[in-house]
Amino acid sequence: MDVVRCNIERIGGSVELNSRTGEGLCVRLKIPLTLAIIPGLVVSLADRCGPPRDGACPGMAFVIPQVNLVELVRLEGDTGQANMHRIRNSRVYRLRGQLLPVVDLREALGLPGADTPASVVNIVVVQAENRQFGLVVDGIQDTQEIVVKPLGKQLKGLDVYAGATIMGDGRVALILDVVGLGQRAAVLGDTGPHTGPESRTSPMLDRQRLLVFGAGRFARLAVPVSLVSRLEEFAPSDIESAGGRDVVQYRGGILPLVRLATLLDPGLPAIGAPEQSLEVIVIHDGDRGTGVVVDRILDIVEDEVSVRESAACAGILGSAVVGGRLVDLLDLRFVLEHGRFGARSTGGGETVLVVEPSGFARGLLRSGLEMAGYRVVEAASAPAALAALEKHPGAILAASLDLDPEGRESLMAAGRPLLALAADAGQQAGWSAAREGLEECQCKFDWEAMARSLKKLSAAVAGGREVPVSAGPGRS
C-alpha cells in the first residue's frame, strides 16, 4: 500500500484507509481531475457592490461538476425567504416535504455578503457521499464542457476546490469540490439526508432525522422532520381567541395553537414575558394544521433511534438516545387531538396491517393511522405479518420497502391490497405495481397521500375487485 500511496500522492491524489475489527477494510482513493474534460454547470457570485442580475452576474464564476448536480430551484419575491428556516446556525429549505440543508456559497467561501438583498434565490441542489444539500448562488449561467486544470501546490490545501478552468471569454473559473464544501459547512455530518441506495439497504433501520426542541420541564423533545410542515414565529399581537382557545390567522385560514409545555404538564404556569414572540412548529394532517408552541428550537439531528424507556406520561411515546443525548419522543397524535376544533376521520374503520421493521417508525404510523380512523395491527417482519393476516384476513397491508426482498415477495403472495411505504422519493420512484388498482406506493408519514391510497384500496376491495395471488416482480 505504501507504493500505491506514494504514486497517488505524486499526482496530487490521496488514499484513505478505514478499518474496523470484524467488519473489514474500506479503501478510498481520491484521484485529481487533471486535464480531464468534464461537463459542468457554471454559476456565479455577484460583485459586492450590487444585487445579482439574472443570468448575467458580473462577479466570480465557479463550476459545479455535473456528476454532483441533482436539480435547480429558483425562488422569486418573498417566496425565497419565506421558505427558508434557520435551525441554530444552519439554514434549511423545505423541498417537496423534506427539509434540505442549505449552504450559502458566499458564506462558505468566506466572501463578504451583498449590500442589497437579492430578489431571486437560486438554489443548486447537489449530491455528495449519498447526501443532498443546496448551494445558494447569485447567478446560474449554462452547462459547458470544460478542461480541468490542476491547482498549483500553493493552493493544494484548499479543500473546497477541485481545480480550475479557463472560460471562453478568458476568465478563470474555479471548480468546486462539492464534498469539501459540504464538509466545511458541516452538512455532510449527521444532519444531511441520505439519498443513495446504501441508505435504503442499511441494516440500521431505525435511523431517523429528528427536530429537537424544548418545552417546559422537557429539555429535549423530538419529532421526525418529515412530519414538520414549517417553523414559524408569531408576535403576541398575532394571537387571537376562537372557541376559547388560542389561534392565529395563517395563510388564509385559522391555525389553532397548542402550548406544549402546559399540555404535557397541566400544572405548569405559563412561562415567558407577554411581549415575547412564540416559536411554533406547524404540523399538518391532511388539510388541517396545528401550531405547536415550544420554548426553543434546538437542532436537527440524524441518528439511529431505539426507544430505551416506555412513556412515563401522556403525550410521550418514550425516551431514546439521539446524538449522544437523551430525548423524549413526542406523540403527535396526542398533540393533534388537542389542537383540533372537531374530529377528523378519513378512514371508515378498516383494518390496516402495518409491517415495519423499525419500532420507532411503527409507533408513528400507528398513531397517524388510528387518528385517521383506521384500526391498526402491527408486525415487525413478514412472517409476523402473515401470522397476523390469519387473524385479520380482511386487512389492508401497509408494508415498508425496508423489508428484505424475500419478505416483500411473501407479502405479495398473500394476495391482500398493498400500500408500499417508501423511505424517500427516490425509493418511491423505483417502485412499480404488479397488480393495477390493488397496489399503491407512498412515502412514509405523507399522511394525505397515504389516506388517498388507503381509501382507493378499500374501495377496490369493497367494490368486489378480485385480489389475485401473485408473487409479482422483484422490488428494488
C-alpha positions in Angstrom: 0.0 0.0 0.0 2.9 2.3 0.6 3.8 2.1 -3.2 0.2 2.9 -4.1 0.1 5.8 -1.7 3.3 7.3 -2.9 2.3 7.1 -6.6 -1.2 8.6 -6.0 0.1 11.4 -3.9 2.7 12.1 -6.6 -0.2 13.0 -9.0 -2.0 15.1 -6.3 -4.4 12.4 -5.0 -4.8 10.8 -1.6 -5.5 7.4 -0.1 -7.7 6.9 3.0 -8.0 3.6 4.9 -10.8 2.9 7.3 -10.5 -0.4 9.1 -13.0 -1.9 11.6 -12.4 -5.0 13.6 -14.6 -7.9 12.4 -16.1 -5.8 9.6 -13.3 -5.2 7.0 -11.2 -2.6 5.4 -12.5 0.4 3.3 -10.0 1.9 0.9 -10.9 5.3 -0.6 -8.8 6.7 -3.5 -9.1 10.3 -4.5 -7.7 11.0 -7.9 -7.3 14.5 -9.3 -9.2 15.6 -12.4 -6.0 16.8 -14.0 -6.6 17.7 -17.7 -9.9 15.8 -17.8 -12.8 17.1 -19.8 -16.0 17.1 -17.8 -19.4 18.7 -18.2 -20.2 21.2 -15.5 -22.7 23.9 -14.5 -21.3 27.5 -14.5 -22.6 29.6 -11.6 -21.5 33.0 -10.3 -21.4 35.2 -7.3 -22.1 38.9 -8.0 -19.9 41.8 -7.0 -20.5 43.1 -3.5 -21.5 46.5 -4.7 -24.9 45.5 -6.0 -27.6 42.8 -6.4 -27.2 40.0 -8.9 -28.5 40.3 -12.4 -30.5 37.3 -13.6 -28.4 35.2 -15.9 -25.5 37.6 -16.1 -23.9 38.1 -12.8 -20.7 40.1 -13.3 -18.7 38.7 -10.4 -16.7 35.5 -9.9 -17.5 32.3 -11.9 -17.5 28.8 -10.5 -18.1 25.4 -12.0 -20.0 22.6 -10.3 -19.3 19.1 -11.9 -22.4 17.8 -13.5 -22.0 14.4 -11.7 -22.9 16.2 -8.5 -26.0 18.0 -9.8 -29.5 16.9 -8.8 -31.8 19.8 -9.7 -32.1 23.6 -9.8 -34.6 25.6 -7.7 -35.5 29.2 -8.3 -37.4 31.2 -5.7 -38.7 34.7 -6.6 -40.0 37.5 -4.4 -40.8 36.8 -0.8 -41.1 33.1 -1.5 -37.4 32.5 -1.1 -37.1 33.9 2.4 -40.5 32.6 3.5 -39.5 29.0 2.8 -36.1 29.3 4.4 -35.7 28.3 8.1 -32.8 28.6 10.4 -32.0 25.8 13.0 -29.3 27.1 15.3 -26.7 28.3 12.8 -27.9 26.1 9.9 -30.3 27.1 7.1 -32.8 24.6 5.7 -35.3 24.8 2.9 -38.5 22.7 2.6 -38.3 20.9 -0.8 -41.3 18.6 -1.6 -41.9 17.8 2.1 -38.3 17.3 3.0 -36.0 19.7 4.8 -32.9 20.3 2.7 -29.8 21.7 4.3 -28.8 24.9 2.5 -25.3 26.4 2.2 -24.7 29.9 1.0 -21.7 29.7 -1.3 -20.6 33.2 -0.5 -20.5 32.4 3.2 -18.9 29.0 2.7 -16.0 30.7 0.8 -15.7 33.5 3.3 -16.7 36.2 0.9 -18.5 39.4 2.0 -22.2 39.5 1.6 -24.1 41.5 -1.0 -25.1 45.0 0.1 -28.6 44.7 -1.4 -30.7 41.6 -0.7 -31.4 39.5 -3.8 -34.9 39.4 -5.1 -34.3 36.0 -6.6 -32.8 33.0 -4.7 -31.1 30.4 -6.8 -30.5 27.0 -5.2 -28.4 24.4 -6.8 -29.3 21.0 -5.3 -26.1 18.8 -5.2 -25.3 15.4 -4.0 -22.2 14.1 -2.4 -21.5 11.0 -0.3 -25.1 9.9 -0.8 -26.4 13.1 0.8 -28.1 16.1 -0.7 -27.8 19.8 0.2 -28.5 23.1 -1.6 -25.9 25.7 -2.7 -27.3 29.3 -2.8 -25.6 31.2 -5.7 -26.3 34.6 -7.2 -26.5 33.5 -10.9 -26.8 30.3 -12.9 -25.1 30.5 -16.4 -25.1 27.4 -18.5 -23.6 23.9 -18.7 -20.3 23.6 -20.6 -17.7 21.0 -21.4 -14.6 22.2 -19.5 -11.0 21.2 -19.4 -9.9 20.8 -15.8 -6.6 22.2 -14.9 -4.9 21.3 -11.6 -4.4 23.9 -8.8 -0.8 24.8 -8.0 0.8 23.4 -5.0 0.3 26.7 -3.1 -3.5 26.2 -3.4 -3.4 22.4 -2.9 -4.7 22.7 0.7 -8.0 24.3 -0.2 -10.5 21.5 0.2 -13.4 23.4 -1.5 -11.8 23.5 -4.9 -11.1 20.5 -7.2 -9.3 22.5 -9.9 -9.7 25.4 -12.3 -10.6 26.0 -15.9 -10.4 28.8 -18.5 -13.7 30.1 -19.8 -14.4 31.1 -23.4 -14.1 34.8 -22.5 -10.7 34.3 -20.9 -11.9 34.3 -17.3 -10.6 31.7 -14.9 -13.3 29.8 -13.1 -12.6 27.6 -10.1 -14.2 24.1 -10.0 -16.0 23.5 -6.7 -15.3 20.3 -4.7 -18.9 19.5 -3.5 -17.7 17.1 -0.9 -15.2 19.7 0.5 -17.9 22.4 0.6 -20.3 20.0 2.4 -17.7 19.1 5.0 -16.7 22.7 5.6 -20.4 23.7 6.0 -21.0 20.6 8.3 -23.9 19.3 6.2 -22.2 16.0 5.4 -22.1 15.1 9.0 -25.1 13.7 10.9 -27.5 16.3 9.6 -27.8 15.6 5.9 -30.5 13.4 4.3 -29.4 10.0 3.0 -30.5 9.6 -0.6 -28.3 6.9 -2.1 -29.1 3.2 -2.3 -26.7 2.4 0.6 -29.1 4.3 2.9 -32.0 2.2 1.9 -30.2 -1.1 2.4 -28.5 -0.2 5.6 -29.1 -2.6 8.5 -29.7 0.4 10.8 -33.4 0.5 10.1 -34.2 2.9 13.0 -32.2 5.8 11.6 -34.3 8.9 11.6 -34.0 12.7 11.0 -35.4 14.4 14.1 -36.2 18.0 15.0 -35.1 18.5 18.6 -36.7 21.3 20.8 -37.5 22.1 24.4 -40.8 22.8 26.1 -41.3 23.4 29.8 -39.6 20.9 32.0 -38.9 18.7 28.9 -35.5 20.0 28.0 -35.2 17.8 24.8 -38.2 16.6 22.8 -38.1 15.3 19.3 -40.4 14.6 16.3 -39.5 13.3 12.8 -38.6 16.2 10.4 -40.8 14.6 7.8 -43.9 15.4 9.9 -43.0 19.1 10.2 -44.6 21.4 7.7 -43.0 24.8 8.8 -41.2 26.6 11.6 -42.9 29.9 12.3 -42.5 32.8 14.8 -45.6 34.8 15.8 -45.8 38.1 17.7 -48.1 38.3 20.7 -50.3 40.7 18.8 -51.0 37.9 16.2 -52.6 35.7 18.9 -56.4 35.7 18.9 -59.1 33.7 20.6 -61.7 31.4 19.0 -63.9 28.9 20.7 -62.0 29.5 24.0 -58.6 28.7 22.6 -55.6 30.5 21.1 -55.5 30.8 17.3 -53.7 32.8 14.7 -54.7 33.8 11.2 -52.4 31.8 9.0 -52.3 31.6 5.2 -55.9 32.4 4.7 -57.1 30.0 7.4 -57.2 29.7 11.2 -54.4 27.8 12.9 -55.1 26.5 16.4 -52.2 26.7 18.8 -51.3 24.1 21.4 -48.9 25.2 24.1 -46.9 22.1 24.5 -45.4 22.9 27.9 -48.8 23.2 29.6 -50.3 20.3 27.6 -47.7 17.9 28.8 -47.6 19.3 32.3 -51.1 20.9 33.1 -50.0 22.2 36.4 -47.2 24.3 34.9 -47.8 28.0 34.8 -47.3 30.0 31.6 -43.7 30.9 31.2 -42.3 33.9 29.3 -43.0 37.6 29.1 -46.2 38.7 27.3 -44.2 40.5 24.7 -42.1 37.5 23.8 -42.6 36.0 20.4 -43.8 32.4 20.1 -41.8 29.7 18.4 -44.2 27.4 16.6 -43.9 24.1 14.8 -46.6 23.8 12.2 -47.8 20.2 11.6 -50.5 19.3 9.1 -52.8 16.3 9.0 -54.3 16.5 5.5 -55.7 20.0 5.0 -55.8 20.8 8.7 -52.9 22.3 10.6 -51.9 22.7 14.2 -49.3 25.1 15.6 -47.3 23.5 18.5 -45.9 26.3 20.7 -42.4 25.4 22.1 -39.9 27.2 24.2 -36.9 26.8 21.9 -35.8 25.0 18.7 -32.5 23.3 19.4 -31.3 21.3 16.4 -31.9 18.8 13.6 -30.1 15.5 14.0 -30.0 12.2 12.3 -29.3 9.1 14.3 -30.3 5.5 14.9 -33.3 5.7 17.2 -34.1 2.9 19.6 -36.7 3.5 22.3 -35.0 2.8 25.6 -37.8 3.5 28.1 -41.5 3.4 27.7 -43.6 6.5 28.1 -44.0 7.9 31.7 -46.7 10.4 30.9 -49.4 11.1 28.3 -48.1 12.7 25.1 -44.7 11.0 25.2 -44.0 7.8 23.1 -40.9 7.0 25.1 -37.3 8.0 25.6 -34.3 7.4 23.3 -30.7 8.3 22.9 -30.2 10.6 19.9 -26.9 12.2 19.0 -25.5 11.0 22.3 -28.2 12.8 24.3 -31.4 11.5 25.9 -34.6 12.8 24.3 -38.3 12.3 24.8 -40.2 11.3 21.6 -43.4 13.4 21.3 -46.7 11.6 20.5 -48.1 13.8 17.8 -51.4 12.0 17.8 -52.0 13.2 21.4 -51.0 16.8 20.5 -53.1 17.0 17.3 -56.2 15.7 19.1 -55.9 18.6 21.5 -55.4 21.0 18.7 -58.5 20.3 16.6 -61.8 22.1 16.7 -63.5 19.0 15.5 -62.7 15.4 14.9 -61.2 14.4 11.6 -61.6 10.9 10.3 -60.7 9.8 6.7 -60.9 6.1 7.4 -64.0 4.0 7.7 -62.8 1.7 10.4 -60.9 -0.6 8.1 -58.1 -2.7 9.5 -54.6 -1.8 8.3 -51.7 -4.2 9.0 -48.5 -2.1 9.3 -45.4 -4.1 8.5 -42.3 -2.0 9.5 -39.0 -3.3 11.0 -38.4 0.0 12.8 -40.2 0.1 16.1 -40.0 3.9 16.2 -41.5 4.3 12.7 -44.1 1.6 13.5 -45.3 3.6 16.5 -45.6 6.8 14.5 -47.5 5.1 11.7 -49.9 3.5 14.2 -50.6 6.9 15.8 -51.2 8.6 12.5 -53.5 5.9 11.0 -55.5 5.5 14.2 -56.0 9.3 14.3 -57.3 9.0 10.7 -59.9 6.4 11.8 -58.3 3.1 10.9 -57.9 0.1 13.1 -54.2 -0.8 13.2 -52.4 -4.1 13.7 -48.6 -4.1 13.9 -45.9 -6.5 12.7 -42.1 -6.1 12.7 -41.4 -8.7 10.0 -43.1 -10.5 7.0 -43.5 -13.8 9.0 -45.2 -12.0 11.8 -47.4 -10.2 9.3 -48.5 -13.4 7.6 -49.4 -14.8 11.1 -51.4 -11.6 11.8 -53.3 -12.0 8.5 -54.7 -15.3 9.7 -56.5 -13.4 12.5 -57.3 -10.4 10.3 -57.9 -11.8 6.8 -59.6 -8.6 5.5 -56.7 -6.2 6.5 -55.0 -3.9 4.0 -51.3 -4.3 4.1 -49.1 -1.2 4.7 -45.6 -2.6 4.3 -42.3 -0.8 4.4 -39.9 -1.2 1.5 -37.1 -1.5 4.0 -38.2 -5.2 4.5 -35.9 -7.7 2.9 -36.8 -8.8 -0.7 -38.0 -12.2 0.4 -40.3 -10.7 3.0 -41.8 -8.3 0.5 -42.4 -11.1 -2.0 -44.1 -13.3 0.6 -46.5 -10.4 1.5 -47.3 -10.0 -2.2 -48.1 -13.7 -2.4 -50.7 -13.2 0.4 -52.9 -11.6 -2.1 -54.1 -8.6 0.0 -54.3 -5.0 -1.2 -50.9 -3.5 -0.5 -49.7 0.1 0.3 -45.9 0.1 -0.1 -44.2 2.7 2.2 -41.1 4.2 0.8 -38.4 5.9 2.8 -37.9 8.7 0.3 -39.0 9.9 -3.1 -36.1 8.0 -4.8 -37.3 4.7 -3.3 -40.8 5.5 -4.3 -39.8 6.2 -7.9 -38.2 2.7 -8.1 -41.5 1.0 -7.2 -43.7 -0.5 -9.9 -47.1 -2.0 -9.1 -47.7 -5.6 -10.3 -51.4 -5.6 -9.7 -53.1 -2.5 -11.1 -55.6 -1.0 -8.7 -54.6 -3.2 -5.8 -51.1 -1.7 -5.1 -50.1 1.8 -4.2 -46.8 3.3 -3.1 -46.4 6.5 -1.0 -43.7 8.0 1.2 -43.9 7.2 4.9 -45.6 9.9 7.0 -47.1 11.6 4.0 -50.5 11.3 5.7 -52.6 12.9 3.0 -51.2 10.7 0.2 -51.4 7.6 2.4 -55.0 8.4 3.2 -55.9 8.7 -0.5 -54.2 5.4 -1.3 -55.8 3.5 1.6 -59.2 4.9 0.5 -58.6 3.8 -3.0 -57.6 0.3 -1.9 -60.5 0.0 0.4 -62.9 1.0 -2.4 -61.4 -1.6 -4.7 -62.0 -4.4 -2.2 -65.5 -3.1 -1.3 -66.3 -3.0 -5.0 -65.7 -6.7 -5.4 -62.4 -6.5 -7.1 -60.7 -9.9 -7.2 -57.4 -9.9 -5.3 -55.1 -12.2 -7.3 -52.4 -14.1 -5.5 -49.2 -13.2 -7.3 -45.6 -13.0 -6.2 -45.0 -10.1 -8.6 -41.7 -8.9 -9.9 -38.7 -8.3 -7.7 -38.6 -5.0 -5.9 -35.7 -2.6 -5.8 
